[in-house]
Amino acid sequence: MKTIISILLIYLPLCSAAAEREFDVAGWARESTGSSTVDGIAISTSKTRNKNYELNIALPASYKTDTEKQYPVLYLLDPYWDFIAVNSMLSALIYDKYLPEIIVVGIGYAGKNPDFGTLRQIDYTPVMDKFDKNSGDAKAFLTFLEEEVIPKVEKDLRVDTSFRGLAGASLGGLFALYSMFERPTLFQGYIASSPAILWGRRWIMQREIDFFWGNSQDLWLENPERGLPTRLFMTVGTPEIEVNWLYEAKAFDMLIAHRGYEGFSYEFHVLDGFHHGGVKFPTFARGLPFIFKQYLSAKVRETSVEK
């Protein structure tokens, strides 16, 4: 079983009493036994419009006993819906040797009865909808991940910094795609379940086109201006025909599938019989082995050489 903690990142002024009690993740990981939940306090930030976040951290079973081992990290969006689901399938995937042991970090929202729908729409969408001011802050949220969440995790836990994964569904899937083009080397693997390609009238497709062309002025450019050294696993369900989820995902696939980005590994699957909520489960079960495949193979080779 994995040990799970909840760290409340309640952003308070540094002069407050709460700020003086920063939660010691590393100490907790050494001392805790069994499954436990701990409320912690984090530092203030001005990075995002949404100030209060909650991290759910799941550590591998060997974390306490194998004290020299470092682990890759999966950063998971919408953990209030998907954290338990993802962690429940890890043991089986590890047992079947499809997955290495990993740390899972879910990034959610703190506070009493937070409005997940509004908060996530603010953070996960790359452009503001002119009819809805609660949108368009993906750049700020990505900066928050890059400059605060990831450094904290990598400082407090034994992390293999050579591999970070990011997984999200729906608007979270859109954010995963946005992150891939904005910070191509920040994450080495992405899972995008039914990404909201239609947001901002296919804004993410235009972003991909700009990424492909770079600074080139060649009207008929055939090769990308830059590489995309990461892995992407994207899905959509066949019944997802309302507001064109299915067709928009297919359109994005048609755009990116044959680009020829150097270092880019990609799979897209249309999954029969799964709708917008349920498609996440087969997506995570198949997507996790895909994004960690190269990492796992490298570790197996290292172990063989050591022996």
C-alpha positions as CSV (number, residue, x, y, z in Angstrom):
1,M,0.0,0.0,0.0
2,K,1.1,3.6,-0.7
3,T,1.3,6.1,2.1
4,I,-0.8,9.1,1.4
5,I,-0.5,12.6,2.8
6,S,-2.5,15.8,2.2
7,I,-0.5,18.9,2.4
8,L,-2.5,22.1,2.5
9,L,-0.8,24.8,0.6
10,I,-2.6,27.7,2.3
11,Y,-0.9,30.8,1.1
12,L,-0.5,33.1,4.1
13,P,1.6,36.2,4.8
14,L,5.1,35.2,6.1
15,C,4.5,37.0,9.3
16,S,1.5,34.8,10.2
17,A,1.8,32.1,12.9
18,A,0.8,29.4,10.4
19,A,3.7,30.3,8.1
20,E,6.2,29.5,10.9
21,R,5.0,25.9,10.9
22,E,6.1,24.7,7.5
23,F,5.3,21.0,7.1
24,D,8.4,18.7,7.1
25,V,7.6,16.3,4.2
26,A,10.9,14.5,4.4
27,G,10.6,14.0,8.2
28,W,7.1,12.7,7.8
29,A,8.2,10.2,5.1
30,R,10.9,8.8,7.5
31,E,8.7,8.5,10.5
32,S,5.2,7.6,9.4
33,T,3.9,4.1,9.2
34,G,0.9,2.7,7.4
35,S,-1.6,5.0,5.6
36,S,-1.9,8.3,7.3
37,T,-3.2,11.8,6.4
38,V,-1.4,14.9,7.7
39,D,-2.5,18.5,7.4
40,G,0.4,20.8,6.6
41,I,1.0,24.4,5.9
42,A,2.8,25.9,2.9
43,I,4.2,29.3,2.0
44,S,2.5,32.3,0.4
45,T,2.5,32.9,-3.4
46,S,1.5,35.6,-5.8
47,K,1.8,33.3,-8.8
48,T,-1.9,32.5,-9.3
49,R,-5.3,34.0,-9.0
50,N,-6.3,30.9,-7.0
51,K,-4.3,31.2,-3.8
52,N,-5.1,28.0,-1.9
53,Y,-3.9,24.6,-3.1
54,E,-3.8,21.1,-1.7
55,L,-1.2,18.5,-2.6
56,N,-1.9,14.8,-2.2
57,I,1.3,12.9,-2.1
58,A,1.5,9.1,-2.4
59,L,4.8,7.4,-1.8
60,P,5.9,3.9,-3.0
61,A,5.9,1.0,-0.6
62,S,9.7,0.8,-0.7
63,Y,10.2,4.5,0.1
64,K,11.0,3.9,3.8
65,T,13.0,0.8,3.5
66,D,15.1,1.6,0.4
67,T,16.5,4.8,1.7
68,E,18.9,5.4,-1.2
69,K,16.4,5.0,-4.0
70,Q,15.1,7.9,-6.0
71,Y,11.7,7.9,-7.7
72,P,10.2,9.6,-10.7
73,V,7.1,11.7,-10.1
74,L,3.7,11.8,-11.7
75,Y,2.0,15.2,-11.2
76,L,-1.8,14.6,-11.3
77,L,-4.4,17.3,-12.0
78,D,-7.9,17.1,-10.4
79,P,-6.8,14.7,-7.6
80,Y,-10.2,15.1,-5.8
81,W,-11.6,12.9,-8.6
82,D,-8.6,10.9,-9.8
83,F,-6.0,10.5,-7.1
84,I,-7.5,7.3,-5.6
85,A,-8.2,5.8,-9.0
86,V,-4.6,6.3,-10.2
87,N,-3.1,5.0,-7.0
88,S,-5.3,1.9,-6.9
89,M,-3.9,0.7,-10.3
90,L,-0.2,1.3,-9.6
91,S,0.5,-1.9,-7.6
92,A,-0.9,-4.1,-10.4
93,L,1.1,-2.2,-13.1
94,I,4.3,-2.4,-11.1
95,Y,3.7,-6.1,-10.4
96,D,3.3,-6.7,-14.1
97,K,6.5,-4.8,-14.7
98,Y,4.8,-2.2,-16.8
99,L,5.7,0.6,-14.5
100,P,8.5,1.5,-12.1
101,E,7.7,2.6,-8.5
102,I,6.7,6.2,-8.7
103,I,5.7,9.1,-6.4
104,V,2.3,10.6,-7.2
105,V,1.6,14.3,-6.5
106,G,-2.0,15.4,-6.9
107,I,-2.5,19.2,-7.2
108,G,-5.9,20.3,-6.0
109,Y,-7.6,23.1,-4.1
110,A,-7.7,23.8,-0.4
111,G,-10.5,25.2,1.7
112,K,-14.0,24.2,2.7
113,N,-16.2,23.0,-0.2
114,P,-14.1,24.6,-2.9
115,D,-15.8,25.2,-6.3
116,F,-13.6,22.8,-8.3
117,G,-15.3,23.6,-11.6
118,T,-14.6,27.3,-11.4
119,L,-11.1,27.0,-9.9
120,R,-9.8,24.5,-12.4
121,Q,-11.3,26.4,-15.3
122,I,-9.3,29.4,-14.2
123,D,-6.0,27.5,-13.9
124,Y,-6.2,25.1,-16.8
125,T,-7.3,27.3,-19.7
126,P,-4.7,29.1,-21.7
127,V,-6.9,31.9,-22.9
128,M,-9.8,33.8,-21.4
129,D,-13.2,33.2,-22.7
130,K,-14.7,36.6,-23.5
131,F,-18.0,35.4,-22.0
132,D,-16.4,34.0,-18.8
133,K,-13.8,35.8,-16.7
134,N,-13.1,32.6,-14.7
135,S,-10.6,31.4,-17.3
136,G,-7.3,32.0,-19.0
137,D,-4.7,31.6,-16.2
138,A,-2.8,28.5,-17.5
139,K,0.4,30.5,-17.8
140,A,0.3,31.5,-14.2
141,F,-0.6,28.0,-13.0
142,L,2.3,26.5,-15.0
143,T,4.7,29.0,-13.5
144,F,3.4,28.0,-10.0
145,L,4.1,24.3,-10.8
146,E,7.5,25.1,-12.2
147,E,8.7,27.5,-9.6
148,E,7.0,26.3,-6.4
149,V,5.4,22.9,-6.5
150,I,8.1,21.0,-8.3
151,P,11.0,22.5,-6.4
152,K,9.3,21.8,-3.1
153,V,8.7,18.2,-4.0
154,E,12.2,17.7,-5.3
155,K,13.7,19.3,-2.2
156,D,11.7,17.4,0.4
157,L,11.5,13.9,-1.2
158,R,13.9,11.5,-2.9
159,V,13.0,12.3,-6.4
160,D,14.7,11.2,-9.7
161,T,14.6,14.5,-11.4
162,S,15.3,12.9,-14.8
163,F,11.6,12.1,-15.2
164,R,8.4,14.0,-14.4
165,G,5.0,13.1,-15.8
166,L,1.9,15.2,-16.0
167,A,-1.6,13.8,-16.3
168,G,-5.0,15.5,-16.7
169,A,-8.4,15.0,-18.1
170,S,-10.8,17.3,-20.0
171,L,-9.6,20.8,-19.1
172,G,-6.7,19.1,-17.4
173,G,-5.9,17.4,-20.6
174,L,-5.9,20.7,-22.4
175,F,-3.5,22.1,-19.7
176,A,-1.2,19.1,-20.3
177,L,-1.0,19.9,-24.0
178,Y,-0.5,23.6,-23.3
179,S,2.4,22.7,-20.9
180,M,4.0,20.5,-23.6
181,F,4.3,23.3,-26.0
182,E,5.1,26.0,-23.4
183,R,7.8,24.1,-21.5
184,P,8.8,21.2,-23.7
185,T,11.5,19.9,-21.3
186,L,9.7,20.4,-18.0
187,F,7.8,17.1,-18.2
188,Q,9.1,14.0,-20.0
189,G,5.6,12.4,-20.3
190,Y,2.0,13.6,-20.7
191,I,-1.4,11.9,-20.4
192,A,-4.3,13.9,-21.9
193,S,-7.7,12.2,-21.5
194,S,-10.4,13.8,-23.7
195,P,-8.6,17.1,-23.8
196,A,-10.8,20.2,-24.3
197,I,-9.3,21.0,-27.8
198,L,-12.3,23.2,-28.6
199,W,-11.5,25.7,-25.8
200,G,-10.8,29.2,-27.3
201,R,-11.9,28.0,-30.7
202,R,-9.2,25.5,-31.0
203,W,-6.5,27.8,-29.5
204,I,-4.3,24.8,-28.7
205,M,-4.2,23.8,-32.4
206,Q,-2.9,27.3,-33.3
207,R,-0.4,27.0,-30.5
208,E,0.9,23.8,-32.0
209,I,1.2,25.4,-35.4
210,D,3.2,28.3,-34.0
211,F,5.4,25.8,-32.1
212,F,6.0,23.8,-35.3
213,W,6.9,26.8,-37.4
214,G,8.9,28.6,-34.7
215,N,10.7,31.6,-36.3
216,S,10.6,30.2,-39.8
217,Q,9.1,32.3,-42.6
218,D,8.9,29.4,-45.0
219,L,5.3,29.1,-46.2
220,W,5.6,25.4,-47.1
221,L,7.7,24.3,-44.1
222,E,7.8,20.4,-44.0
223,N,10.0,19.8,-40.9
224,P,9.5,21.3,-37.5
225,E,11.8,24.2,-36.4
226,R,12.4,22.4,-33.0
227,G,12.3,19.1,-31.3
228,L,9.7,17.9,-28.8
229,P,11.6,15.6,-26.5
230,T,8.7,14.1,-24.6
231,R,6.0,11.3,-24.7
232,L,2.3,12.0,-25.1
233,F,-0.6,9.5,-24.6
234,M,-4.0,11.0,-25.7
235,T,-7.4,9.4,-25.7
236,V,-11.1,10.2,-26.3
237,G,-14.2,8.0,-26.1
238,T,-16.4,7.1,-29.0
239,P,-19.6,8.3,-27.3
240,E,-18.2,11.8,-26.7
241,I,-20.0,13.5,-29.5
242,E,-21.7,16.3,-27.6
243,V,-19.8,19.6,-28.1
244,N,-17.6,17.6,-30.5
245,W,-15.2,16.1,-27.9
246,L,-14.5,13.2,-30.2
247,Y,-14.1,15.1,-33.4
248,E,-12.0,17.9,-31.9
249,A,-9.5,15.3,-30.5
250,K,-9.4,13.6,-33.9
251,A,-8.6,16.9,-35.5
252,F,-5.7,17.6,-33.1
253,D,-4.4,14.1,-33.8
254,M,-4.5,14.7,-37.5
255,L,-2.5,17.9,-37.0
256,I,0.3,16.5,-34.7
257,A,0.6,12.8,-35.7
258,H,2.9,13.2,-38.6
259,R,4.8,16.3,-37.7
260,G,8.1,14.5,-37.2
261,Y,9.2,16.2,-34.0
262,E,12.6,14.9,-33.0
263,G,12.4,13.0,-29.7
264,F,8.6,12.8,-29.7
265,S,6.8,9.6,-28.9
266,Y,3.0,9.7,-29.3
267,E,-0.1,7.5,-29.1
268,F,-3.7,8.4,-29.7
269,H,-6.5,6.0,-29.0
270,V,-10.3,6.3,-29.6
271,L,-11.8,4.1,-26.9
272,D,-15.0,2.3,-27.7
273,G,-17.8,2.6,-25.1
274,F,-16.3,5.1,-22.7
275,H,-17.8,8.5,-22.1
276,H,-16.2,11.6,-20.8
277,G,-15.9,10.6,-17.2
278,G,-15.2,6.9,-17.6
279,V,-12.6,7.2,-20.3
280,K,-10.1,8.3,-17.8
281,F,-9.7,4.9,-16.2
282,P,-8.5,3.0,-19.3
283,T,-6.5,6.1,-20.2
284,F,-4.5,6.0,-17.0
285,A,-4.1,2.2,-17.1
286,R,-2.6,2.3,-20.6
287,G,-1.1,5.8,-20.5
288,L,1.1,5.3,-17.4
289,P,3.0,2.4,-19.0
290,F,3.4,4.3,-22.2
291,I,4.9,7.5,-20.7
292,F,7.2,5.6,-18.3
293,K,8.2,3.0,-20.9
294,Q,11.5,4.5,-21.9
295,Y,12.4,5.4,-18.3
296,L,11.6,1.8,-17.2
297,S,13.7,0.3,-20.0
298,A,16.7,2.5,-19.1
299,K,16.5,1.4,-15.4
300,V,16.3,-2.2,-16.3
301,R,19.4,-1.8,-18.5
302,E,21.2,-0.1,-15.6
303,T,20.3,-2.9,-13.2
304,S,21.6,-5.5,-15.7
305,V,24.9,-3.7,-16.1
306,E,25.3,-3.4,-12.3
307,K,24.8,-7.1,-11.9
